[in-house]
Amino acid sequence: MREIASAADLSPANLYNYFRGKDEILFFCQDSALNRLNTNMEKIRRGKMCVGDKLRAVITFHLRCVLDEVEGSAAHLLTNSIPRTLQRRLLAKRDRYEQGLRQAIAAGIRSGEFVATDPALATRAILGALNSTVLWFNPQGPLSADSVAEPFADYLIRGLRSAASSTGSSRGERTLRKQATTSHRKAVSKGGRRW
């Protein structure tokens, strides 16, 4: 609470002039962060770069959002303490973000830029890694959010990259590529975005 009030240049008591309680503050913080993440995802999706570069931009923005900005920080780990009605609104935005990331990974698989894998599993692994940074990152420590974001993106994307000689020739890889393509077509037919 004190951190949020300080970032807003208010006293903790004045913060309650704008919000009825802690639940509303947590909702506002998470809602604001999710809006920025989804807006950024859409902007990057439209960009003219390869999927790996797009994913890098999403990852680094995500980390800067959760590590540099008060409303993006640990608030996203506290959504269970928010009333159900507000939770549902956050979950819809979170699911949209996750779906965008999943579609990006599926696009990378289809193009051969990424290894054949389960896009849902890869997405959850990436989001788990990104969101857990707030548990160990210390803004007063030796590392800045920027110095964490770039190497983190390298590590996560390196695990998805396809080797130049690997063209997905194994039956398992062909099956996963086909599943990624089918999953993508279904998502697009339901109004999803094309990467």
N, CA and C of each residue as an Amber inpcrd file, in Angstrom:
protein
   585
   0.8240000  -1.1820000   0.0000000   0.0000000   0.0000000   0.0000000
   0.8760000   1.2570000   0.0000000   1.8930000   1.2430000   0.8510000
   2.7650000   2.4110000   0.9200000   3.4930000   2.6270000  -0.4110000
   3.9050000   1.5230000  -1.0390000   4.6030000   1.5980000  -2.3160000
   3.6950000   2.2010000  -3.3940000   2.4640000   1.7570000  -3.4260000
   1.4960000   2.2610000  -4.4080000   1.2310000   3.7430000  -4.1500000
   1.0170000   4.0900000  -2.9050000   0.7620000   5.4890000  -2.5490000
   1.9590000   6.3550000  -2.9280000   3.1520000   5.8780000  -2.6510000
   4.3600000   6.6270000  -2.9740000   4.4840000   6.8260000  -4.4830000
   4.2280000   5.7650000  -5.2540000   4.3080000   5.8640000  -6.7180000
   3.2810000   6.8410000  -7.2630000   2.1310000   6.9290000  -6.6040000
   1.0660000   7.8500000  -7.0280000   1.2430000   9.2370000  -6.4140000
   2.2950000   9.4090000  -5.6360000   2.5780000  10.6710000  -4.9510000
   1.4280000  11.0790000  -4.0240000   0.9370000  10.0870000  -3.2730000
  -0.1510000  10.2900000  -2.3030000   0.2480000   9.6850000  -0.9750000
  -0.4120000  10.0990000   0.0590000  -0.2300000   9.4260000   1.3440000
  -1.1030000   8.1710000   1.3090000  -0.7500000   7.1290000   2.0750000
  -1.5960000   5.9350000   2.0920000  -3.0590000   6.2580000   2.4420000
  -3.2740000   7.2100000   3.3320000  -4.6460000   7.5790000   3.7040000
  -5.3820000   8.2050000   2.5250000  -4.6960000   9.0480000   1.7360000
  -5.3260000   9.6780000   0.5800000  -5.6740000   8.6770000  -0.5170000
  -4.9470000   7.5900000  -0.5530000  -5.2150000   6.5580000  -1.5480000
  -6.6520000   6.0580000  -1.4330000  -7.1470000   6.0010000  -0.2050000
  -8.5120000   5.5240000   0.0150000  -9.5700000   6.5390000  -0.4030000
  -9.1670000   7.7530000  -0.7680000 -10.1180000   8.6940000  -1.3570000
 -10.4720000   8.2810000  -2.7860000  -9.5830000   7.5120000  -3.4090000
  -9.7800000   7.0980000  -4.7900000 -10.2800000   5.6590000  -4.9090000
 -10.0300000   4.8700000  -3.8980000 -10.4290000   3.4590000  -3.9060000
 -11.1440000   3.1320000  -2.6050000 -12.1370000   2.2510000  -2.6980000
 -12.9000000   1.8820000  -1.5030000 -12.1410000   0.9330000  -0.5820000
 -11.1940000   0.2120000  -1.1300000 -10.4510000  -0.7250000  -0.2950000
  -9.3030000  -1.3630000  -1.0560000  -8.6070000  -2.2440000  -0.3750000
  -7.4520000  -2.9280000  -0.9390000  -7.8140000  -3.7190000  -2.1910000
  -9.0200000  -4.3280000  -2.1830000  -9.4590000  -5.1120000  -3.3370000
  -9.4830000  -4.2620000  -4.6060000 -10.0350000  -3.0610000  -4.4840000
 -10.1130000  -2.1770000  -5.6490000  -8.7280000  -1.7270000  -6.1060000
  -7.8350000  -1.5240000  -5.1690000  -6.4670000  -1.1250000  -5.5200000
  -5.7740000  -2.2670000  -6.2560000  -5.8980000  -3.4760000  -5.7230000
  -5.2990000  -4.6390000  -6.3900000  -5.8910000  -4.8310000  -7.7800000
  -7.2080000  -4.6860000  -7.8780000  -7.8610000  -4.8260000  -9.1830000
  -7.3280000  -3.7760000 -10.1500000  -7.2700000  -2.5310000  -9.7030000
  -6.7890000  -1.4570000 -10.5610000  -5.3650000  -1.7380000 -11.0470000
  -4.5000000  -2.1480000 -10.1320000  -3.1070000  -2.4300000 -10.4930000
  -3.0240000  -3.5360000 -11.5360000  -3.7280000  -4.6260000 -11.2910000
  -3.6770000  -5.7500000 -12.2200000  -4.3500000  -5.4150000 -13.5400000
  -5.4770000  -4.7340000 -13.4770000  -6.2010000  -4.3630000 -14.6860000
  -5.3460000  -3.4550000 -15.5590000  -4.6960000  -2.4980000 -14.9320000
  -3.8290000  -1.5740000 -15.6550000  -2.6600000  -2.3130000 -16.3070000
  -2.0360000  -3.2110000 -15.5780000  -0.9130000  -3.9830000 -16.1230000
  -1.3780000  -4.8650000 -17.2840000  -2.5110000  -5.5380000 -17.1270000
  -3.0240000  -6.3990000 -18.1970000  -3.3990000  -5.5900000 -19.4360000
  -3.9460000  -4.3970000 -19.2390000  -4.2580000  -3.5420000 -20.3870000
  -2.9890000  -3.1980000 -21.1560000  -1.9250000  -2.8370000 -20.4360000
  -0.6600000  -2.5100000 -21.0990000  -0.0720000  -3.7310000 -21.7980000
  -0.1210000  -4.8880000 -21.1360000   0.4210000  -6.1060000 -21.7420000
  -0.3370000  -6.4750000 -23.0130000  -1.6630000  -6.4100000 -22.9680000
  -2.4660000  -6.7550000 -24.1490000  -2.2920000  -5.7380000 -25.2770000
  -2.2150000  -4.4550000 -24.9380000  -1.9920000  -3.4220000 -25.9550000
  -0.6450000  -3.6330000 -26.6310000   0.3670000  -3.9110000 -25.8310000
   1.6990000  -4.1630000 -26.3690000   1.7030000  -5.4150000 -27.2460000
   1.0370000  -6.4740000 -26.7970000   0.9640000  -7.7200000 -27.5700000
   0.3770000  -7.4420000 -28.9550000  -0.7020000  -6.6910000 -29.0010000
  -1.3600000  -6.3790000 -30.2780000  -0.4490000  -5.5420000 -31.1750000
   0.2260000  -4.5630000 -30.6080000   1.1470000  -3.7120000 -31.3710000
   2.2790000  -4.5580000 -31.9610000   2.8360000  -5.4380000 -31.1600000
   3.9330000  -6.2900000 -31.6130000   3.4440000  -7.2750000 -32.6720000
   2.2620000  -7.8260000 -32.4680000   1.7100000  -8.7950000 -33.4220000
   1.6500000  -8.1950000 -34.8210000   1.3290000  -6.9090000 -34.9210000
   1.1990000  -6.2410000 -36.2140000   2.5400000  -5.8580000 -36.8210000
   3.5950000  -5.9590000 -36.0540000   4.9170000  -5.5420000 -36.5190000
   5.4530000  -6.3980000 -37.6470000   6.4230000  -5.8700000 -38.3380000
   7.0490000  -6.5440000 -39.4850000   8.3820000  -7.1470000 -39.0630000
   8.3370000  -8.1430000 -38.1970000   9.5610000  -8.8250000 -37.7880000
   9.2660000 -10.3070000 -37.6460000  10.3070000 -11.0940000 -37.5250000
  10.1090000 -12.5300000 -37.3880000   9.4620000 -12.8360000 -36.0270000
   8.8900000 -14.0180000 -35.9160000   8.1710000 -14.3960000 -34.6960000
   9.0990000 -14.3810000 -33.4790000  10.3360000 -14.8290000 -33.6540000
  11.2820000 -14.8230000 -32.5310000  11.5180000 -13.4230000 -31.9950000
  11.6440000 -12.4540000 -32.8860000  11.8360000 -11.0640000 -32.4580000
  10.5750000 -10.5120000 -31.8010000   9.4210000 -10.9120000 -32.3250000
   8.1620000 -10.4930000 -31.7100000   8.0580000 -11.0590000 -30.2950000
   8.3840000 -12.3420000 -30.1530000   8.3110000 -12.9710000 -28.8360000
   9.2930000 -12.3080000 -27.8720000  10.4770000 -11.9770000 -28.3610000
  11.4680000 -11.2680000 -27.5360000  10.8990000  -9.9420000 -27.0450000
  10.2440000  -9.2030000 -27.9290000   9.6650000  -7.9120000 -27.5540000
   8.5570000  -8.0870000 -26.5130000   7.7450000  -9.1320000 -26.6680000
   6.6820000  -9.4070000 -25.6840000   7.2900000  -9.7420000 -24.3260000
   8.2960000 -10.6000000 -24.3220000   8.9310000 -11.0320000 -23.0680000
   9.5890000  -9.8540000 -22.3570000  10.3590000  -9.0530000 -23.0810000
  11.0570000  -7.9470000 -22.4200000  10.0680000  -6.9050000 -21.9050000
   9.0050000  -6.6310000 -22.6700000   7.9950000  -5.6910000 -22.1860000
   7.3140000  -6.2370000 -20.9360000   6.9820000  -7.5100000 -20.9500000
   6.3260000  -8.1470000 -19.7990000   7.1920000  -7.9880000 -18.5520000
   8.4690000  -8.2860000 -18.6750000   9.3580000  -8.1840000 -17.5150000
   9.4960000  -6.7430000 -17.0330000   9.6140000  -5.8200000 -17.9530000
   9.7020000  -4.4130000 -17.5340000   8.4170000  -3.9790000 -16.8370000
   7.3030000  -4.4740000 -17.3190000   6.0140000  -4.1230000 -16.7130000
   5.9210000  -4.6560000 -15.2830000   6.3020000  -5.9040000 -15.0690000
   6.1520000  -6.4730000 -13.7270000   7.2960000  -6.0980000 -12.7840000
   8.4420000  -5.7070000 -13.3320000   9.5740000  -5.3850000 -12.4620000
   9.7790000  -3.8910000 -12.2470000   9.3910000  -3.0740000 -13.2130000
   9.6330000  -1.6360000 -13.1210000   8.4520000  -0.8320000 -12.6150000
   7.2690000  -1.3450000 -12.7980000   6.0770000  -0.5650000 -12.5130000
   5.3430000  -1.1400000 -11.3130000   4.9870000  -0.2860000 -10.3800000
   4.3410000  -0.7360000  -9.1460000   3.0830000  -1.5320000  -9.4330000
   2.2350000  -0.9990000 -10.3310000   0.9750000  -1.6920000 -10.5670000
   1.1610000  -3.0130000 -11.3030000   2.3150000  -3.2370000 -11.9080000
   2.5560000  -4.4980000 -12.5930000   3.2260000  -5.5230000 -11.7140000
   3.6730000  -5.1180000 -10.5600000   4.4980000  -5.9880000  -9.7340000
   3.7220000  -7.1450000  -9.1220000   3.8730000  -7.3400000  -7.8630000
   3.3050000  -8.5110000  -7.1910000   1.7830000  -8.5350000  -7.1930000
   1.1390000  -7.4560000  -7.6140000  -0.3290000  -7.4310000  -7.6310000
  -0.8900000  -8.5890000  -8.4510000  -0.1700000  -8.9940000  -9.5070000
  -0.7010000 -10.0760000 -10.3360000  -0.6450000 -11.4320000  -9.6370000
   0.0780000 -11.5220000  -8.5470000   0.1140000 -12.7770000  -7.7870000
  -0.9880000 -12.8320000  -6.7350000  -1.6880000 -11.7290000  -6.5550000
  -2.6790000 -11.6350000  -5.4810000  -4.1160000 -11.6290000  -5.9830000
  -4.3440000 -12.0790000  -7.1950000  -5.6950000 -11.9930000  -7.7550000
  -6.7080000 -12.8460000  -7.0080000  -6.2750000 -13.8650000  -6.2900000
  -7.2220000 -14.7020000  -5.5340000  -7.8590000 -13.9510000  -4.3720000
  -7.2610000 -12.8470000  -3.9630000  -7.8300000 -12.0870000  -2.8540000
  -8.8340000 -11.0340000  -3.3360000  -9.0610000 -10.9800000  -4.6350000
 -10.0120000 -10.0260000  -5.2150000 -11.3740000 -10.7120000  -5.3420000
 -12.4660000  -9.9910000  -5.1070000 -13.7990000 -10.5870000  -5.2460000
 -14.0110000 -11.2030000  -6.6300000 -14.8130000 -12.2570000  -6.6710000
 -15.0590000 -13.0310000  -7.8990000 -15.4680000 -12.1700000  -9.0970000
 -16.3400000 -11.1990000  -8.8680000 -16.8070000 -10.3710000  -9.9870000
 -15.6480000  -9.6360000 -10.6500000 -14.7250000  -9.1270000  -9.8560000
 -13.5600000  -8.4400000 -10.4000000 -12.5580000  -9.4400000 -10.9720000
 -12.4470000 -10.5950000 -10.3310000 -11.5440000 -11.6430000 -10.8160000
 -11.8930000 -12.0590000 -12.2350000 -13.1830000 -12.2220000 -12.5110000
 -13.6050000 -12.6680000 -13.8400000 -13.1450000 -11.6920000 -14.9200000
 -13.2080000 -10.4110000 -14.6230000 -12.7610000  -9.4130000 -15.6020000
 -11.2580000  -9.5240000 -15.8410000 -10.5130000  -9.7530000 -14.7770000
  -9.0640000  -9.9130000 -14.9300000  -8.7270000 -11.1970000 -15.6750000
  -9.4380000 -12.2740000 -15.3550000  -9.1650000 -13.5580000 -15.9980000
  -9.4110000 -13.4930000 -17.4970000 -10.4230000 -12.7680000 -17.9270000
 -10.6950000 -12.6270000 -19.3630000  -9.5180000 -11.9340000 -20.0540000
  -8.9790000 -10.9020000 -19.4310000  -7.8310000 -10.1910000 -20.0070000
  -6.5740000 -11.0460000 -19.9540000  -6.3940000 -11.7620000 -18.8640000
  -5.2310000 -12.6480000 -18.7400000  -5.2950000 -13.7510000 -19.7870000
  -6.4870000 -14.3150000 -19.9820000  -6.6470000 -15.3760000 -20.9730000
  -6.3750000 -14.8640000 -22.3860000  -6.7890000 -13.6310000 -22.6750000
  -6.5280000 -13.0390000 -23.9830000  -5.0190000 -12.8890000 -24.2070000
  -4.3250000 -12.4750000 -23.1680000  -2.8640000 -12.3240000 -23.2570000
  -2.2000000 -13.6820000 -23.4760000  -2.6200000 -14.6560000 -22.6890000
  -2.0570000 -16.0070000 -22.8320000  -2.3260000 -16.5590000 -24.2280000
  -3.5180000 -16.3410000 -24.7460000  -3.8660000 -16.8140000 -26.0830000
  -2.9860000 -16.1550000 -27.1380000  -2.7030000 -14.8680000 -26.9870000
  -1.8210000 -14.1820000 -27.9230000  -0.4250000 -14.7640000 -27.9220000
   0.0860000 -15.0640000 -26.7450000   1.4080000 -15.6680000 -26.6240000
   1.4050000 -17.0710000 -27.2390000   0.3560000 -17.8070000 -26.9790000
   0.2210000 -19.1580000 -27.5250000   0.1910000 -19.1120000 -29.0590000
  -0.5280000 -18.1490000 -29.6100000  -0.6010000 -18.0160000 -31.0640000
   0.7500000 -17.6450000 -31.6600000   1.5090000 -16.8190000 -30.9560000
   2.8470000 -16.4560000 -31.4370000   3.7400000 -17.6890000 -31.4840000
   3.6920000 -18.4990000 -30.4590000   4.5120000 -19.7100000 -30.4220000
   4.0660000 -20.6760000 -31.5160000   2.7720000 -20.8290000 -31.7020000
   2.2590000 -21.7030000 -32.7720000   2.7140000 -21.1950000 -34.1400000
   2.7330000 -19.8740000 -34.3330000   3.1970000 -19.3020000 -35.6050000
   4.6730000 -19.6220000 -35.8270000   5.4640000 -19.5470000 -34.7610000
   6.8780000 -19.8820000 -34.8680000   7.1000000 -21.3540000 -35.1790000
   6.2390000 -22.2040000 -34.6630000   6.3250000 -23.6370000 -34.9530000
   5.9770000 -23.8780000 -36.4240000   4.8810000 -23.2540000 -36.8770000
   4.4480000 -23.4290000 -38.2670000   5.5160000 -22.9610000 -39.2520000
   6.1800000 -21.8710000 -38.9200000   7.1960000 -21.3210000 -39.8290000
   8.5080000 -22.0930000 -39.7610000   8.6580000 -22.9450000 -38.7740000
   9.9000000 -23.6870000 -38.6030000  10.9360000 -22.9300000 -37.7890000
  10.5850000 -21.7310000 -37.3470000  11.5050000 -20.9300000 -36.5380000
  11.6740000 -21.5460000 -35.1400000  10.6070000 -22.1550000 -34.6350000
  10.6380000 -22.8100000 -33.3190000  10.5010000 -24.3140000 -33.5050000
  11.0260000 -25.0320000 -32.5400000  10.8930000 -26.4840000 -32.5660000
   9.4240000 -26.8600000 -32.3820000   9.0920000 -28.0350000 -32.8470000
   7.7300000 -28.5270000 -32.6700000   7.5290000 -28.8640000 -31.2000000
   6.5710000 -28.2180000 -30.6030000   6.2590000 -28.4290000 -29.1990000
   4.7980000 -28.0810000 -28.9660000   4.3280000 -28.3090000 -27.7850000
   2.9540000 -27.9580000 -27.4370000   2.9200000 -26.4640000 -27.0990000
   2.2580000 -25.6320000 -27.9180000   2.2380000 -24.1880000 -27.6630000
   1.6590000 -23.8120000 -26.2960000   0.6590000 -24.5550000 -25.8350000
   0.0510000 -24.2460000 -24.5240000   1.0630000 -24.4830000 -23.4050000
   1.7730000 -25.5930000 -23.4790000   2.7660000 -25.9050000 -22.4520000
   3.9210000 -24.8990000 -22.4780000   4.3970000 -24.5650000 -23.6700000
   5.4830000 -23.5890000 -23.7950000   5.0410000 -22.2290000 -23.2610000
   3.8120000 -21.8470000 -23.5580000   3.2810000 -20.5670000 -23.0780000
   3.2390000 -20.5340000 -21.5610000   2.7390000 -21.5960000 -20.9590000
   2.6610000 -21.6270000 -19.4920000   4.0390000 -21.6220000 -18.8530000
   4.9940000 -22.2900000 -19.4810000   6.3640000 -22.2810000 -18.9500000
   6.9410000 -20.8690000 -19.0040000   6.7380000 -20.1840000 -20.1180000
   7.2510000 -18.8180000 -20.2610000   6.5690000 -17.8880000 -19.2670000
   5.2450000 -17.9460000 -19.1910000   4.5330000 -17.0580000 -18.2610000
   4.8990000 -17.3570000 -16.8070000   5.0770000 -18.6230000 -16.4740000
   5.4920000 -18.9790000 -15.1150000   6.8520000 -18.3750000 -14.7870000
   7.7720000 -18.4770000 -15.7320000   9.1080000 -17.9090000 -15.5190000
   9.0420000 -16.3880000 -15.3900000   8.2830000 -15.7470000 -16.2760000
   8.1890000 -14.2810000 -16.2380000   7.5360000 -13.7850000 -14.9590000
   6.4170000 -14.3850000 -14.6040000   5.6670000 -13.9010000 -13.4440000
   6.3640000 -14.1910000 -12.1200000   7.1960000 -15.2070000 -12.0890000
   7.8760000 -15.5270000 -10.8330000   9.0460000 -14.5860000 -10.5430000
   9.4450000 -13.7810000 -11.5120000  10.5750000 -12.8720000 -11.2760000
  10.3020000 -11.8970000 -10.1380000   9.0230000 -11.5520000  -9.9250000
   8.7070000 -10.5990000  -8.8470000   9.0040000 -11.1880000  -7.4750000
   9.1520000 -12.5020000  -7.3980000   9.4380000 -13.1470000  -6.1190000
  10.9090000 -13.0200000  -5.7210000  11.7920000 -12.8560000  -6.7000000
  13.2130000 -12.7960000  -6.3710000  13.8930000 -11.4970000  -6.7940000
  13.3060000 -10.7480000  -7.7170000  13.9350000  -9.5180000  -8.1920000
  13.8780000  -8.4370000  -7.1170000  15.0050000  -7.7550000  -6.9200000
  15.0940000  -6.6690000  -5.9490000  15.4270000  -5.3790000  -6.6920000
  14.4750000  -4.4410000  -6.7780000  14.7370000  -3.2020000  -7.5170000
  15.9260000  -2.4030000  -6.9640000  16.2540000  -2.6090000  -5.6960000
  17.4100000  -1.9320000  -5.1150000  18.6770000  -2.7780000  -5.2380000
  18.5720000  -3.9330000  -5.8600000  19.7090000  -4.8280000  -6.0110000
  20.6110000  -4.4160000  -7.1610000  21.5910000  -5.2540000  -7.4710000
  22.5890000  -4.9000000  -8.4820000  22.0590000  -4.9560000  -9.9170000
  20.9420000  -5.6310000 -10.1500000  20.4100000  -5.7700000 -11.5040000
  19.2130000  -4.8530000 -11.7270000  19.1770000  -4.2360000 -12.8980000
  18.0050000  -3.4400000 -13.2750000  17.0330000  -4.3620000 -14.0050000
  15.8140000  -3.8880000 -14.1770000  14.8240000  -4.6670000 -14.9310000
  15.3260000  -4.9020000 -16.3510000  15.9520000  -3.9050000 -16.9550000
  16.4820000  -4.0600000 -18.3100000  17.5850000  -5.1090000 -18.3790000
  18.4460000  -5.1380000 -17.3510000  19.5450000  -6.1060000 -17.3820000
  19.0570000  -7.5310000 -17.1220000  17.8450000  -7.6720000 -16.6260000
  17.2400000  -8.9970000 -16.4470000  16.4360000  -9.3710000 -17.6850000
  15.7480000  -8.4040000 -18.2860000  14.8070000  -8.6870000 -19.3810000
  15.4760000  -9.3030000 -20.6090000  16.5710000  -8.7280000 -21.0580000
  17.2120000  -9.2240000 -22.2870000  17.7580000 -10.6490000 -22.1380000
  18.5590000 -10.9300000 -21.0960000  19.0450000 -12.3080000 -20.9520000
  17.9050000 -13.3060000 -20.7160000  16.8870000 -12.8880000 -19.9860000
  15.7410000 -13.7610000 -19.7360000  15.0830000 -14.1260000 -21.0600000
  14.8940000 -13.1290000 -21.9150000  14.3080000 -13.3870000 -23.2350000
  15.1930000 -14.3480000 -24.0150000  16.5140000 -14.1530000 -23.9480000
  17.4430000 -15.0680000 -24.6310000  17.2470000 -16.5030000 -24.1690000
  17.2160000 -16.7060000 -22.8630000  17.0740000 -18.0620000 -22.3120000
  15.7680000 -18.7100000 -22.7680000  14.6860000 -17.9520000 -22.6660000
  13.3780000 -18.5210000 -22.9790000  13.2230000 -18.8010000 -24.4680000
  13.6940000 -17.9090000 -25.3000000  13.5560000 -18.1040000 -26.7490000
  14.5160000 -19.1790000 -27.2420000  15.6910000 -19.2540000 -26.6580000
  16.6550000 -20.2790000 -27.0590000  16.0600000 -21.6780000 -26.9060000
  15.2170000 -21.8580000 -25.8990000  14.5790000 -23.1560000 -25.7010000
  13.5520000 -23.4890000 -26.7660000  13.0850000 -22.4940000 -27.4940000
  12.0990000 -22.7140000 -28.5540000  12.7180000 -22.7700000 -29.9480000
  13.8900000 -22.1730000 -30.1140000  14.5090000 -22.0480000 -31.4350000
  14.7500000 -23.4000000 -32.0830000  14.4860000 -23.4330000 -33.3600000
  14.7420000 -24.6190000 -34.1610000  16.1630000 -24.5230000 -34.6950000
  16.8830000 -25.6260000 -34.6520000  18.2220000 -25.6480000 -35.2370000
  18.0680000 -25.5600000 -36.7520000  19.0210000 -24.9300000 -37.4140000
  18.9320000 -24.7350000 -38.8670000  18.7850000 -26.0720000 -39.5960000
  19.4150000 -27.1110000 -39.0820000  19.3520000 -28.4090000 -39.7580000
  18.0870000 -29.1820000 -39.4130000  17.3790000 -28.7750000 -38.3660000
  16.1700000 -29.4740000 -37.9570000  14.9770000 -28.8960000 -38.6910000
  14.3650000 -29.7120000 -39.5180000  13.2210000 -29.2350000 -40.2950000
  11.9370000 -29.9000000 -39.8530000  11.9730000 -30.5240000 -38.6970000
  10.7550000 -31.1570000 -38.2060000  10.4730000 -32.4580000 -38.9210000
  11.5140000 -33.2340000 -39.1800000  11.3400000 -34.4420000 -39.9730000
  10.8440000 -35.6390000 -39.1660000  10.9780000 -35.6020000 -37.8600000
  10.4970000 -36.7480000 -37.0890000   8.9770000 -36.7510000 -37.0570000
   8.4010000 -37.9190000 -36.8780000   6.9520000 -38.0290000 -36.8590000
   6.3590000 -37.2020000 -35.7240000   6.9980000 -37.2190000 -34.5560000
   6.5080000 -36.4390000 -33.4200000   6.5020000 -34.9490000 -33.7200000
   7.5620000 -34.4560000 -34.3590000   7.6200000 -33.0350000 -34.7060000
   6.5580000 -32.6830000 -35.7430000   6.3820000 -33.5650000 -36.7470000
   5.3430000 -33.2980000 -37.7670000   3.9690000 -33.2510000 -37.1190000
   3.7130000 -34.1520000 -36.1700000   2.4230000 -34.1790000 -35.4820000
   2.2040000 -32.8950000 -34.6890000   3.2380000 -32.4420000 -33.9720000
   3.1060000 -31.2110000 -33.1870000   2.9230000 -29.9860000 -34.0820000
   3.6320000 -29.9320000 -35.2140000   3.4490000 -28.8130000 -36.1570000
   2.0170000 -28.8120000 -36.6970000   1.5090000 -30.0040000 -37.0350000
   0.1410000 -30.1120000 -37.5450000  -0.8550000 -29.6620000 -36.4740000
  -0.6200000 -30.0690000 -35.2190000  -1.5040000 -29.6510000 -34.1240000
  -1.4550000 -28.1370000 -33.9330000  -0.2750000 -27.5520000 -34.0400000
  -0.1380000 -26.0970000 -33.8940000  -0.8970000 -25.3810000 -35.0130000
  -0.8160000 -25.9060000 -36.2240000  -1.5240000 -25.3060000 -37.3540000
  -3.0280000 -25.4320000 -37.1680000  -3.4840000 -26.6020000 -36.7600000
  -4.9130000 -26.8250000 -36.5260000  -5.4210000 -25.9280000 -35.4110000
  -4.6630000 -25.8460000 -34.3180000  -5.0310000 -24.9940000 -33.1880000
  -5.1240000 -23.5410000 -33.6230000  -4.1790000 -23.1160000 -34.4550000
  -4.1750000 -21.7280000 -34.9390000  -5.4100000 -21.4630000 -35.8030000
  -5.7260000 -22.3630000 -36.7090000  -6.9010000 -22.1770000 -37.5780000
  -8.1760000 -22.0710000 -36.7540000  -8.2900000 -22.9130000 -35.7250000
  -9.4740000 -22.8520000 -34.8540000  -9.5520000 -21.5020000 -34.1470000
  -8.4140000 -21.0330000 -33.6310000  -8.3860000 -19.7550000 -32.9140000
  -8.7670000 -18.6110000 -33.8490000  -8.2540000 -18.6150000 -35.0660000
  -8.5570000 -17.5490000 -36.0380000 -10.0420000 -17.6180000 -36.4130000
 -10.5660000 -18.8180000 -36.5860000 -11.9860000 -18.9420000 -36.9520000
 -12.9090000 -18.4650000 -35.8290000 -12.4040000 -18.4740000 -34.5940000
 -13.1980000 -17.9860000 -33.4480000 -12.9060000 -16.5170000 -33.1560000
 -12.2790000 -15.8360000 -34.0870000 -12.0190000 -14.4060000 -33.8970000
 -10.6390000 -14.0960000 -33.3570000  -9.7830000 -15.0940000 -33.2570000
  -8.4280000 -14.8760000 -32.7600000  -7.5970000 -14.0970000 -33.7640000
  -6.4310000 -13.6660000 -33.3460000  -5.5510000 -12.8680000 -34.1920000
  -4.5740000 -13.7470000 -34.9360000  -4.1870000 -13.3090000 -36.1020000
  -3.1890000 -14.0070000 -36.9170000  -1.8210000 -13.4070000 -36.6290000
  -0.8380000 -14.2460000 -36.4010000   0.5280000 -13.7910000 -36.1660000
   1.2600000 -13.8470000 -37.4780000
